[in-house]
Amino acid sequence: MPDVKLLSPKQLTLSIQLDLQKIQPYCGTPIAAVYADSLLRTLRTIRDQFPFEPLTEILMAFYDAIAFENRWIDYQANQYKEVGDLLTTLVNSQLSNEEVEQTILSLEDLGFDTLPFGVEFNSSIELDKDEN
């Protein structure tokens, strides 16, 4: 049985950057689905192979933003380009927790909803009331 060669986080990130470049000219068209599928698959591979890498946390926030309800179709070419540029600055970095948080906020600033699984708060519930 042949050995399975695991790709490094850097190699997988380069693959993501390539998919981000390829999707840009096709945003808003059915062809974009091909590149979105490839992008989502690569993001899941990174999650599975490198769950504890700081870069993985950033990429999973991006994944949530584009995967939830197929929102990848709602984003524009310039937004995908900006994510690619952001990854270029991160791929060789040792990221601190604060840098991870700041980068996820940068994704938000680019218009990506990194927390799409919102929970509605029912303000009519009295939280301080003792149960009888």
Helices and strands as residue ranges (DSSP letters): H 9-23, G 24-26, H 32-49, H 54-67, G 68-74, H 77-90, H 97-109
